[in-house]
Amino acid sequence: MRVLGICRFSYPALGGFKRMHDSIEDREAYLYAPDRMELRFRHFETLTLPSIAAQRDPDFTFLVLIGESLPKPYLDRLHDLTAAVPQIRIVARPPMKHRLAMQLVLQEELAGVETESIQFRLDDDDAVGIHFIRALRRTARRSTRMREGWRNMAIEYRSGYSARLSADGISARPVQAPFWACGLAVLFRPGDPKTVMNYAHHKLHEVMPTLIEPSTPMFIRALHDDNDSGANDTRLKPLTEAESADLKARFNVDEAQVKTVFSGQSALRDKA
């Protein structure tokens, strides 16, 4: 069984953003603006990357989709950050609709694969629990007989955290969130031409059976001014020492690293 994750990192898609632009050049100028890229790198470095790197089941592939136009300093920085994580593969594509681009990348990765696959999508500013891949495999294995007549099955982890990161650390709150992308995966039969990107994550339960695990925290969703979720959740609270330790244990997200990176002291940032 193949387990595949996919993430777009400032990919200049045709559509796919709430902010509209008149041309690809305008979109690239917006995406690659230094302040915005710094914000994306800081979240990727402290949330997405450590949670992927620490997976207890290492047998998976995590595809990072970028544009062919990504400026070299950012491309080098991304390669430097991910070099030590063998599961990560950076894939560059020209501008096209973001769903189509991600579908094609997944299909190319699965070409010739004759086993089932589990596919998930993750934003470049979110994290998953370090047991995420292991839990997906376990659920797939235990549900084999039940899903014999099903084409697909969605697996959802509904419990997690909303969080805001800054030089002061992490403010967060627990959430129960139905069908957020960061807590979902889809199991596919061998040779299925569709991918996780063929479906709207918030409507998966309308088109396929879904297994829901409501209690184990399995995602962190970042809130800030540059993502569609916004950053105005007044219910977020600074972490206690025990809560900070719990996030480290569950997600490999280190509040001390967050403070360092968001204060502009990341060694890799300085190198870039």
C-alpha positions, -999 to 999 in steps of 0.1 A, spaced: 0 0 0 13 34 -10 7 64 12 10 97 -5 7 133 8 7 164 -13 13 201 -5 15 231 -27 41 257 -17 34 291 -32 24 274 -65 12 300 -90 -20 283 -99 -47 295 -123 -74 301 -97 -74 283 -64 -69 314 -42 -95 338 -28 -73 367 -39 -77 371 -77 -51 385 -101 -52 397 -137 -23 377 -149 2 350 -139 28 377 -136 7 395 -111 0 363 -92 37 354 -91 46 389 -79 21 385 -50 31 349 -41 69 356 -42 68 389 -23 95 387 3 73 393 34 48 367 22 75 341 14 91 347 48 57 340 65 52 308 45 87 295 52 84 302 89 52 282 91 65 254 69 97 252 89 80 250 123 48 232 116 46 211 84 82 200 81 88 188 116 55 169 117 63 151 84 99 144 94 89 128 127 63 103 113 66 70 132 59 51 100 85 63 75 70 44 45 53 73 26 60 100 1 52 137 6 51 157 -26 57 194 -25 43 212 -55 61 245 -66 61 267 -96 88 265 -122 92 302 -116 100 300 -79 130 323 -75 163 305 -69 169 318 -34 136 304 -23 141 271 -42 175 267 -26 161 274 8 133 249 3 158 222 -8 180 230 22 151 227 46 138 194 32 171 177 24 172 156 55 137 142 50 139 114 24 101 111 21 98 146 7 100 152 -31 98 186 -46 80 188 -79 80 219 -102 52 225 -126 41 254 -149 10 273 -140 -23 255 -144 -54 250 -123 -42 239 -89 -65 209 -86 -54 196 -121 -17 202 -113 -19 183 -80 -40 155 -96 -14 150 -124 15 150 -99 -3 123 -78 -11 103 -109 25 104 -121 37 92 -87 12 63 -88 19 52 -124 24 15 -125 15 10 -88 -7 -21 -84 -16 -17 -48 -41 4 -29 -31 39 -20 -40 63 8 -37 99 -2 -39 131 18 -34 168 12 -18 193 36 -13 230 34 22 244 39 13 260 72 -4 230 89 8 200 108 -3 164 113 3 141 143 35 121 143 13 89 142 -7 100 112 7 76 86 8 47 110 -29 54 120 -40 55 84 -24 22 76 -39 6 107 -74 19 98 -70 6 62 -59 -28 75 -87 -32 100 -114 -21 76 -105 -45 48 -135 -67 50 -160 -39 57 -150 -19 25 -148 -49 1 -177 -34 -20 -166 2 -18 -147 21 -44 -132 45 -19 -133 53 17 -124 85 35 -107 85 69 -112 116 91 -95 127 123 -118 154 136 -99 165 167 -69 190 166 -59 225 172 -62 260 157 -30 279 164 -13 312 158 25 314 157 47 344 165 80 354 182 61 351 215 54 314 209 22 295 202 -14 305 210 -39 277 204 -72 261 212 -86 226 208 -111 222 180 -135 196 167 -137 204 130 -157 184 104 -139 176 72 -110 200 73 -84 190 48 -56 187 74 -74 158 91 -84 138 61 -72 110 38 -88 89 11 -82 52 4 -82 43 -33 -83 9 -51 -54 1 -75 -57 18 -108 -83 43 -98 -78 73 -121 -91 97 -95 -71 112 -66 -77 130 -33 -76 163 -53 -106 152 -74 -129 158 -44 -138 188 -23 -126 179 12 -157 193 29 -180 172 7 -162 138 9 -188 123 31 -215 130 5 -198 108 -21 -181 80 -2 -183 61 31 -163 78 58 -147 65 90 -144 92 117 -121 92 146 -133 120 169 -110 120 199 -73 117 190 -58 152 182 -42 147 148 -38 182 132 -27 218 138 -42 244 116 -24 277 115 -42 310 115 -26 341 101 -34 370 77 -21 352 46 -44 321 47 -80 317 39 -89 309 75 -79 343 87 -63 351 121 -90 367 142 -99 339 165 -100 356 199 -104 322 217 -67 313 212 -47 312 244 -9 310 250 2 275 258 10 264 293 42 246 298 23 213 299 5 221 267 37 231 249 52 197 259 21 179 246 23 196 212 59 186 210 51 150 218 21 148 195 33 168 165 71 174 169 62 211 170 87 229 193 76 262 208 112 272 214 119 267 177 88 288 168 101 317 189 135 315 173 123 312 137 96 339 141 121 363 157 141 360 125 170 339 139 166 308 118 200 296 106 185 285 73 168 318 69 201 336 74 217 313 48 191 322 23 
